[in-house]
Amino acid sequence: MSRGILSTAESRRPVVAAAAVREFAGGGFHGTTIADVARAAKISPAYVSKLFPTKEKLFVAALDTCFDLVLDALENAAESAASTAPDAAPDAAPDAAPDAVLDAMGAAYAKLIGDRTLLLMQVHAQSVADVPEIGAALRAGLKRMVDLAKTRSGAPDEKVQEFMARGQLCHLLVTAGVTEVSESWARLLDAGFRHP
């Protein structure tokens, strides 16, 4: 096979992983079968098993895909914040204030999880983080997010921690439907959050 041409298996892996994100987001790890993912990817369960020999490996591939999408959105937001910094020189790669970069990344994340698929994929991963392979993949994805937020924003550690904590609170607000509740406790939790 010549370089640059993907084998059928190599080209199908991302298709199956994307289908797995959608299926696992809807049914979770325990409620989704390899056959469900195969049906969504329009291939046989045997072929899915050939690409991903265990359900754990399939879930990890879906989680990795989820984090790739999140990180791409955060990177694009950070890049956009940097390019629109008020003191940007026309030919230089400007640096935005750390808070501005983190705010842009947070807004991009809020927009990204508007369809809930990536949000629910992460929530389901958290619920089965005791499965060693999944826990390791979840921690690796979180590490990538923390490293990106730290590197791209240049913010101090406590600001990056706050950024990640606000992301988790955003998860809770959206998944629990707190944004739809008008009571004072809900408004307290929701204060300052932007939702799609």
Residue pairs with C-beta under 8 A, 6 or more apart in sequence:
1 7
9 50
9 51
12 41
12 43
12 47
12 51
13 51
13 61
14 65
15 41
16 37
16 38
16 41
16 43
16 48
16 51
16 52
16 58
16 61
17 58
17 61
17 62
17 64
17 65
18 41
18 65
19 37
19 40
19 41
20 37
20 40
20 41
20 58
20 59
20 61
20 62
20 65
21 62
21 65
21 66
21 117
21 118
21 121
22 40
22 117
23 32
23 36
23 37
23 40
23 62
24 32
24 37
24 59
24 62
24 121
24 124
25 116
25 117
25 118
25 119
25 120
25 121
25 124
26 32
26 120
27 36
28 124
28 127
28 128
29 55
29 59
29 124
29 125
29 127
29 128
29 131
29 134
30 128
33 55
34 45
34 48
34 49
34 52
34 55
34 58
35 45
37 48
37 58
38 44
38 45
38 47
38 48
41 48
48 58
52 58
52 61
56 131
56 133
56 134
57 133
59 125
59 128
59 133
59 134
60 133
60 134
60 137
62 121
63 121
63 122
63 125
63 134
63 137
63 138
63 141
64 137
64 141
66 118
66 121
66 122
66 125
66 141
67 140
67 141
67 144
67 145
69 112
69 118
70 109
70 112
70 118
70 141
70 145
71 144
71 145
71 148
73 108
73 109
73 111
73 112
74 105
74 108
74 109
74 145
74 148
74 149
74 152
75 148
75 152
76 108
77 101
77 104
77 105
77 107
77 108
77 109
78 101
78 104
78 105
78 148
78 152
78 153
80 104
81 96
81 100
81 101
81 103
81 104
81 105
82 88
82 93
82 94
82 95
82 96
82 101
82 152
83 93
83 94
84 96
85 94
85 95
85 96
85 97
85 100
87 94
88 94
95 154
96 104
98 153
98 154
98 155
98 156
98 159
99 153
99 155
99 159
101 152
101 153
101 154
101 155
102 149
102 153
102 155
102 159
102 160
102 163
105 149
105 152
105 153
105 163
106 163
106 166
106 167
106 170
106 194
107 194
109 167
109 170
110 170
110 193
110 194
110 195
110 196
111 196
112 118
113 119
113 170
113 171
113 174
113 196
114 195
114 196
116 174
116 175
119 171
119 174
119 175
120 175
122 138
122 171
123 171
123 175
125 134
125 137
125 138
126 138
128 134
129 135
129 138
142 164
145 164
146 160
146 164
149 155
149 160
149 163
149 164
150 157
150 160
153 159
153 160
153 163
155 163
166 193
169 189
169 193
170 193
170 195
172 178
172 189
173 179
173 189
173 190
173 193
173 195
174 195
178 186
178 189
178 190
179 186
179 190
179 193
179 195
